C-alpha cells in the first residue's frame, strides 16, 4: 500500500509540473491505446481453452532471473492498487487474486496463474505481498512477437500498442488480467513519466472487470439461447448499432447531458434529483422507442455493458482522485475522463455510477453479483429513498 501511495504521489507531482506539450503527447498516446485498453469482447475465440502438453510444462528454475527493481515496484503497486479498490471502493473480498500477467520486451511475469497451463517457465526467487501473504512469481520468456495467454498468443512488439485488459478463459468460467510494464508503454510516450499514472488507472478499470466477466459471460450465453446476440459482441455494441442513427444519437446526447449535469450538482441534491429524473425519463423514452421487437434484448445488453464499463470507470475515477493534487476539484477529474473516452458505455457508465454512488447506499454488492440489476432501475429506486450525501 505504501508503494502505491509513493507512486501516486510521485505522479501527481509530475503531472503538476508537466508542460502543455506533454498534455498533447498524452492525448496522442491515448488515441493509440484507447482501442487496446478496454474492450470487453465476449466471443467464441475469447473463451477458447488452451490445453498444454507435458512437453510444454516448465521446470522450476533457480530463481536467479528475477525482475529488476522498477518491475518489482510496478507489480507490487498493481497489487496494492487492487487491494485498495477491493477494500475501500468495491467492498468485496480481496481473494482470490486474479491471474495477473505483466509483460515487457523479454518476458511475462505471472502471479496467481495456473501453472499447469503455462508454456516453459521458471520460478524466480521473488515473491510479492498481497493480503498479508507472499505470492510466487513465475517467468515466461518470449521473443517480443507473441505473448502467451491462456486464450492463445497475443501479438506484441515494435509498433504494437501496449496492452492492458481483462479477459475470460476456460469457457468463460475464469478471468485473467494483462498489463504492459512501463518499458513497453513509455517507449510510445517518448519517456513521459505521467504515463505511469494513466496506466495505473487503466489497470484499476481492468482489474474491476476480473470480478465481472464470469457473470457477464453467463448472462450473454443465456441471452444468446433465446435472442440474436452476435458472436464477438463487445462493450461498444449499442454505439456501433445506433451511432449512425441521428435521431437516436440526438436523444442519447440529450439524456447523457442531463445525467452529467445531475452528477455535477453534488452540492444541490434537489436539482441533482430533478435532472436525474429528467435523464431517466429520456432514457425510458429512448429505450422504449428503439429496443422493441427482435431488438428488445438490446435493453439488457445495454444494461450489462453500462454496468461493466460504469463500474470500471468509477473505479478508475477513484484512483485518479487519489493521484490528483489535493486542490484539484473532482469535476476536473470527471471532465478529463469524459474527454479521454468517446465510448458511450464508458462515458454514460461513469456518470450513472457517480449518481448511483450518491443516491443508492451499498450498491456495490448488488452490481458485483450474478444477475446484477439495470443501472436505470436502481436509480429510479434510489430516488425514492433519502439522499445519502
Ligand atoms: Zn472496460
Boltz pocket constraint, residues with backbone or C-beta under 6 A from the ligand:
constraints:
  - pocket:
      binder: B
      contacts: [[A, 37], [A, 38], [A, 39], [A, 40], [A, 205], [A, 206], [A, 209], [A, 308], [A, 309], [A, 312]]
      max_distance: 6.0
